[in-house]
């Protein structure tokens, strides 16, 4: 990823352009170009193609992106995804194992990290939970993203916390579901149709209207930018929304679980 960033910087300077000029011509934010050149953000294929055209580099950047080694395609701690998440225009999120990180309370987040194997130290648990809560700032942005979430009912039933804290998490979920731009749906345990059996994933739209996906496995995480793969996950998400309870029915379910 750093090598690709260095190439972008080299080609830009060869073309006698500033970062701001290149960002303007590519119709992206200045921070996007700066982050790519510093190796802090991945250069996605469609932007690579645009830069190749603008910089007359004959497909060099697209070829470099297409041939990144696996270690660059699966970044440690998913820095690339979190960088993109902070600026996202829209998020579509399916989770089947736990309540989505953007909607977790501090106690719930710590409980998730305490269940990690190999175990985190208590300091590491606190640090990871704090980082997760900081990500929730996007819900309070002056222009928050449009967020759609489908959660399998099993995640609501998983009681990682004492009863009082478990109810606090469900109440927090109810509160978040009422935020402007947030749509929460629960997929029933009794549903005979389930388009998400392959596991959780997130779809994201960037400020440049790029559509990418993100998925996590037991041994890592992966950004997916191939249009065909993103399309498949988009189809799955559309099906999940159709199979899930409506937002109003989901709020009713949470009311019943809370005894309200």
N, C-alpha and C positions, 0 to 999 in steps of 0.2 A: 504494500500500500504506500509506503514511503517512497519507493522507487517511482511509482506512477506519479506521485505528487511532485517529485523532483523533475520528472519529464514535463509535466504541465508548466512548471515554472520556467524551465529552460526554453520550451517552445514559445511561451508567452514573451519572454525577453527577446528572443530571436526575432519575433514579430514586432518588437518595439512597442509593446502594449503594457500599461499598468494593470494591476489586478482589478481596479475599478473599471477600466475600459473594457477588459475582457468580460467581466461580470455583466456589464451593460449590454454588450453585443450578444452574449449567450442567454440574456434574460434570466439571470440568476442573481442572488444576493452576493455582495462583496464578501461576506463572511464565508459563503460556500466556496468560492475560489481560494480564499486564504486558508481555510481548513483543509482543502484537498492538497494544496501545495505543501502544507506543513505535515501531511500524513496523518491528520486527525480524523479525516472523513474519507470514505470510499468514493471513488469516481465511478458513478453508475453508467452502464452501457450507453443509454440514450444521450446523456450529457457528453460522454466520450466522443460519440459520433459528431455532435454539434461542434465540439472544440476542434476535432480533426478538420472539419470544414472551415471553421473560422481561422485556424492557424496554418492551414494548408500542409498538414502533416501526413497526408496520404494513408490514413487509417492506423497510424502508429499507436495512438492512445487506445483505440478500440481493441487492437490486437493485444496490447499490454494488459488491458482489463480482462479480456477473455482468457488470458493465460496466467492469471495470478496463481501462485501456489496455494495449496489448501489452507495453510496456516493464516493466509490473508483473507480467505473466504469465511473462516470461522474465528472471529476476533475474540480475544480473552475478555471476559466480563461484558461482552456485547457493547463495547463503547460506541461502535458505529450506530447501532440501533438507538441507543439513548440520546445520542447527538441528534439524530433525525426526529425522534419522538418529541423533543423539546420544541421543535418548530413546525410540527405536523399540522396540516390543515384538517385532516380527518384520520380517525383510527377506527378500524373494525377489528374486534378482539374476541376470540373464542378461547375459553378456558374450561377444562374438565376436571382438574385436580385440586386447585385452590381458587379462592376468590382472587380476581385480577389485582395485580400489584398496585395499580392506580387507585383502587378502592379499599385497600387494606388499612386497618388501624395499626398503631404502633405495636400493640400487644400481639396482634395476629401476625404481623410481619416478623417479629422476633420469634414467635412460635414456629413459623415456617423455617427460619434459618437455624433454629435449635435442633430441627429434625434432620439437618444435613448430615450425610455420611460421606467421607470422614467428618467428624464433628468440628465445628467452629469453636474457638474460644469465646468467652462471654464478650470480650472486647470486639472480636470480629462480628459477633451477632449484632451488637449495638451499631457498629459502623455500617454493616450491610442494611440494617433496618432504617438507619438515618438516611442513607443514600436513596432507599426506596421511597421514603416519605418526601424527600426533596423533589423527586420526579413528579409528585402529585401537584406541584405548583402549576403545571399546565392547565389544571382544572380551574385555576383562579386567574389565568391570564386575562388581560383586558379584551382580547379576542380569542377565547378558548376554542380548541378544535372541536369539530363535530365528532362525537364518540358514540359508537354502537358496540354493545357488548352482549354476547350470548354466553351464559354460564350453565354448565350442566348441574342439575339439582344436587348431584352427589357432593359437589364442592360446598354447598350450603349445609349439608348434613354432617360433613367432616368436622368434628368437635375437637380442635386442637387446644382449646382453652377451657378454663373453668366456666360454668354456666353463665355467670354474670358478664364476663368478658366476651363470651360467645354471643350473647344477646347484644352487647355493645357493638360488636362487629356487624351483626345483622341490621341494627338500627342505623349504623353509619352507611351501610349499603343502601338502605331505604332513602336516607338523606341525599346521597350522591345521585340516586336514580331520579331525583326531582330537580337536579341542576339543569340550567339551560344548555341545550345541545347534547345532553346525555340520554341515551336510550338503552335501558337494561332489560334483557329478556332471559328467562330461565327455561332451559330445556328439561321437560319432565323426566323423571326416572322411569315412568311407565310408558314413555314414548316407544313405539315399535319402529320408528324411523330415526336414524341418527347419522347425519352426514359427517360427523367429526370424530369417528372412531379411531382415526389415525393419530389423534392428539391435538394439543393446542397450537394456535398460530395467530398472528396479527397481520393485518393489512394496513398500509400506511400511505397517505398521499402527502408529498412534500410541497413546500411553497412554490416549487417549479412545476407542480402537477405531475411529478413522477410517481408511479405506483409501484411499490415494492412490498415484499412480505418478509416476515421474520418468524422463525420457529426455533424452539428449544427441544433438546433431547437430553437423555441421561448424561451424555458426555460432551455437551457443547451446545453452541447456538449458531444459527446461520441466517444471513441476509439473503433473500431471494430476489433477484432483479430480472431474471429471464421472463419476458412477457408471457410465454406459454405457461410457465409454472405459476406465475402470479394469477393468470386467468383461471387456472384450475382451482386455486385456493379461493378465488373470488366466487366461483360457482358453488363451492362447498359452503362458503359463508352465506350466500343467498339462500341455499337450501336449509341451513341451520336456522336462519331467521324465520323461515316459513314453518319449520317444525316446532319452534319454541313457543312458549306462552307469549301473549301480547304484553306490551309494557304495563298496561293496566292490570292484567291478570297477574303479572309478576309482583306488582306492588301489593295486590291482594294476598298473594302467597306470603310475602314478607310480613304483612300485618298479622296473618294467622300464626306464623312461626314466633312472632313477638307477643302473641296473646293480646293483640290490640284490635 
